[in-house]
Amino acid sequence: MIELPPEAWQALALSLRVSAIATIAALPLAVWVAHLLARRRFRGHGLLDALVHLPLVLPPVVTGYALLLLFSRGGPIGGVLEPLGWGVAFRWTGAAIAAGVMAFPLMVRAIRQAIEAVDPGLEEAAATLGLSPVRIWWRVTLPLAAPGVLAGVTLGFAKAFGEFGATITFVASIPGETRTLPAAIYAFLQVPGGAPGLRGLVLIAVVVAVGAVFVSNWIAPRIAARVAGR
């Protein structure tokens, strides 16, 4: 059993909750955008592609500052949410938004590549049999792209779990509210004698990350085999 102070376990629990909610919330939009980029050509296609990947190339602090401007009490979104009691700045829900924004590009990228790998001829054949676009998506495209979707979910969760720069800029590092595992690791670095707690948190972070990859690698081949009918 790893000996850690209560606030460290609290940070771990918050990180798991934030990462799970961020990944689940971002997944439907990521799938839709990935399908749009993979199967459609339209004016502004390149611009949308660039905007999706923007959080990957911008410094995370810049992304966090942009979120702060949007969701702060005086921001265009926060100004509407705050009076309703739905404010997210400096709250754990804001940490989930920051994690989701940072994870979104990786999810879209993996899912898009999976959809592009699906033979369009199969979708065309399904269309000639009278299937609607929605049924083609559910019965042909999604099952074949399922391993890639799972890879996107795994990447998104791992990115959300390790997110630091955008989160600490947007919602700070408030113990019990917004202090996620990476923020707790940083806090232990600033405290003299914090090495034991720091090592424990780093070990936990490694275990969670490796565990997510292991689960993905264990499930993906089984999904692929099931789709192939083996």
Beta strands, then each sheet from edge to edge (+ up, - down):
end
